[in-house]
Amino acid sequence: LVIPKTLAMNAGFDAQETIVKLTEERMASGGKIPVGLDITSGEPTNPVGIWDNVIVKRNSLSSCCVIACNLLLVDEVMRAGMTNLRTGQ
């Protein structure tokens, strides 16, 4: 419960009171429905309907692979250049 506590404190709400509300809401649903924190009101909220943008994550992972490949290619080219300089070619 570190993240909800930090969110509550940063939003200007009492962290302990907010954690108690979130825990009560979670217990009331039987632990089956996730509970979120509405930072504008400090009350528990139902995060159903809030979607994480999968496309952004997919593009980030794709970009990471491309960047890593480019860095490895640059490293390989630099090593080949240094080898050519040492042999005098």
N, C-alpha and C positions, 0 to 999 in steps of 0.2 A: 504493500500500500504506500510505497514511497512516492510514486508518481502522482496519485491523487492528492496526497498530503502536500507535495510541493506545488501542485497546481492551485490548491486551495489557498495556501499561504501567499503565492504570487498574485492571486486574484483578490486578496484582501479579506478572505474569510477565515474564521477560526478553524484551524486544521483538525483539532480533535473532534469538534462538533460535526464537521463535514465527514470525517472518517466514520463516525458513529452512524450518521444518516446513510452513508453508502453501504455499510455493513448490514444495517436493518433492512434496507431495500433489497439487498442480495439475499438475505435470509427469507424475506417475505416471498420471493420468487422461487424459493427452494434451491437456489444456486444454479438454476437452469438458464436463466436469462442474464446476460452480462449487464452490468450497471456502469454508467459513465457519470462524469461530473460536468454539469452545466456551469461554466465559469462566469456567466453573467448573473446567475441567481444563487449559485452555491448549492443548489439542490441536485439530488440524483436525477439522472436522465436515462432514458432508454436509447441506447445507441443504434437501434434497428433503423435502417434507412441511411446511416452514415457509412459510406463506402470509402475504402482506401483506394487510391488511384493506382491500379495494377499496371497500367501502361507506363507510368513514370518509373516504377520499380523495374519493369522489364527493360526499358530503354537505358536505365542506369547500369544494370548488369551487362547489357550488350556493350555499352560504352566502356565499361571497365575492361572487358575482354579485348576490345580493339586497342585501347590505350596500352595495356600490358604487352600486347603483341608488337606494337610500334616501338615501345621502349626496348624490348628484347632485340628487335631488328636494328635499332640504332646502336645498341651495345655491340652487336655482332659486326656491324659495318665499322665501328670505331676500332675494334680489335683487329679486324682485317687490315685496316689502314695502318695501324701501329706495327703490325707484322711486316707489311711492305716497306715501311720506313726503316726498320731494323735491318732488313736484308739488302737494302739499297736499290730496290727496283723502282 
